[in-house]
Amino acid sequence: MTDAMDANATGTGFKVEEKLFQNRYLVDVGRPHITIKPHDVPSKALLALTHACPAGCYSKNDSGQVEATIDGCLECGTCRVITAKTGDIEWNYPRGGFGVLFKFG
Ligand code: SF4
């Protein structure tokens, strides 16, 4: 998260992290809805995901490859759009009944 996403960025006085904590997730164990295609060196698009994902699902591992932990995925589709031309990831919605449960208010 950046300073720009700090308190009051949501217009509610809450930090983005505090708002995200309100959501609930039902993880479809063993059936990730996003997978990264195997790579030795990540493309620029793949590297961009480590900064662009609002839930912080993407990170670089010690070998320099990008990996994803999608348990907190918001299903916003940002990563899908960024990698649309490169095909670095395979993106699907979770199966019915799984995924993010947004809590409003
Ligand atoms: S869909 Fe959105 S929240 Fe989910 S992994 Fe992609 S960028 Fe992150």
Boltz pocket constraint, residues with backbone or C-beta under 6 A from the ligand:
constraints:
  - pocket:
      binder: B
      contacts: [[A, 34], [A, 52], [A, 53], [A, 54], [A, 55], [A, 56], [A, 57], [A, 70], [A, 72], [A, 73], [A, 74], [A, 75], [A, 76], [A, 77], [A, 78], [A, 79], [A, 80]]
      max_distance: 6.0
